[in-house]
Every structure is written in C-alpha cells, then in structure tokens.
Amino acid sequence: MKTRFLIILTFSTLFLFSRGQTKNHVFFSLVSDGYEIGCHGRNHIKVSEKNQEQYIETEIEPALLLLLEYVFTISSFASPFGASTTYLDSILTNYFTL
C-alpha cells in the first residue's frame, strides 16, 4: 500500500507497549506502508517534571531502546504536551533529526 499522507506518528512507549503484542501489528503495518513512528518519551512525562539530564536518562533513552528493539527506525521526537526547552532541543539533536 502506498502512503497517501506525509505524516509522522509519535507515541510514548508506555502507550505503544501497554497495548500488548497483539496490537503492535498496527504499528508494524504503518511502518511497512511507509509511515514513520516517532518517539514521544517513555512515560509521557512533561519535560518540566524532571531536570533535563534526568529526562534524557529516564524518558528518551529507554524509549529509544524499546522502539529500536522492535526494529523501528526513529528520527523524530515530539515533546509531550508540546513542552520543551532550547537546551533540551539541543541535546535531542544527538538522538533525532526532526
């Protein structure tokens, strides 16, 4: 199936993997159809709830490990609740391109 939309879907891994293995086929189908699955953090925690180094260690790195374990290529990140900082954005460029 050819993609009809230019869209990047971002999910917190809590959402993605709390659905169970039987639901993950939807994500694999989206990827095989050419859609990108982006990162939205491990537990959907607002950036301001932790210091930024802790946020990377507890939200970003574990989420990436889980997503990559399922063979997703991850290049995008969307901050939960749209919250971010200039400093965090500069660190995230080490992990993501978009």
C-alpha positions as CSV (number, residue, x, y, z in Angstrom):
1,M,0.0,0.0,0.0
2,K,1.4,3.4,-0.9
3,T,1.2,6.2,1.7
4,R,-1.2,8.9,0.9
5,F,-0.2,11.4,3.6
6,L,3.1,12.8,4.8
7,I,2.7,12.1,8.5
8,I,4.9,11.2,11.4
9,L,3.1,9.4,14.2
10,T,4.7,9.8,17.7
11,F,3.9,7.6,20.6
12,S,5.0,7.3,24.2
13,T,6.3,3.7,24.6
14,L,4.0,3.4,27.6
15,F,1.1,3.7,25.2
16,L,2.7,1.6,22.5
17,F,3.6,-1.4,24.6
18,S,0.8,-1.3,27.1
19,R,-1.5,-2.4,24.3
20,G,0.1,-5.8,24.2
21,Q,1.8,-7.7,21.4
22,T,-1.5,-8.4,19.6
23,K,-2.0,-4.7,19.0
24,N,1.6,-4.0,17.8
25,H,0.8,-5.3,14.3
26,V,-0.9,-2.0,13.6
27,F,2.4,-0.2,14.1
28,F,4.3,-2.7,12.0
29,S,1.7,-2.2,9.3
30,L,2.1,1.6,9.4
31,V,5.9,1.2,9.1
32,S,5.6,-1.2,6.2
33,D,3.3,1.2,4.5
34,G,6.0,3.9,4.7
35,Y,4.9,5.9,7.7
36,E,7.4,6.9,10.4
37,I,6.9,6.1,14.1
38,G,8.5,8.8,16.1
39,C,9.4,9.0,19.8
40,H,7.2,10.7,22.4
41,G,9.0,9.6,25.5
42,R,8.8,6.5,27.7
43,N,6.0,7.5,30.1
44,H,4.6,10.7,28.5
45,I,6.1,12.9,31.2
46,K,6.2,16.7,30.8
47,V,9.8,18.0,30.3
48,S,9.4,20.4,33.3
49,E,8.7,17.5,35.7
50,K,12.4,16.4,35.7
51,N,15.7,18.1,35.2
52,Q,16.7,17.8,31.6
53,E,19.5,15.3,32.2
54,Q,17.1,13.0,34.1
55,Y,14.6,13.5,31.3
56,I,17.0,12.1,28.8
57,E,18.0,9.2,31.0
58,T,14.5,8.2,32.1
59,E,12.3,9.2,29.2
60,I,14.3,9.4,25.9
61,E,17.0,6.7,26.2
62,P,14.6,3.9,27.5
63,A,12.0,4.8,24.9
64,L,14.6,4.6,22.1
65,L,15.8,1.2,23.3
66,L,12.3,-0.2,23.3
67,L,11.4,1.2,19.9
68,L,14.7,0.0,18.4
69,E,14.2,-3.4,19.9
70,Y,11.1,-3.7,17.7
71,V,13.2,-2.6,14.6
72,F,11.7,0.8,14.3
73,T,14.0,3.5,12.9
74,I,13.4,6.6,14.9
75,S,14.4,10.0,13.7
76,S,11.6,12.2,15.1
77,F,10.7,13.4,18.6
78,A,7.7,15.3,19.8
79,S,7.7,16.6,23.4
80,P,4.7,15.5,25.5
81,F,2.2,18.4,25.9
82,G,4.4,20.4,23.4
83,A,6.7,21.4,26.3
84,S,10.4,21.8,25.6
85,T,13.4,24.0,26.2
86,T,16.1,25.3,24.0
87,Y,18.7,23.3,26.0
88,L,16.7,20.1,25.7
89,D,16.2,20.6,22.0
90,S,19.9,21.0,21.5
91,I,20.5,17.7,23.3
92,L,17.8,15.9,21.4
93,T,19.6,16.6,18.1
94,N,22.1,14.0,19.3
95,Y,19.2,11.4,19.1
96,F,16.9,12.7,16.5
97,T,16.9,14.6,13.2
98,L,13.5,16.1,13.4
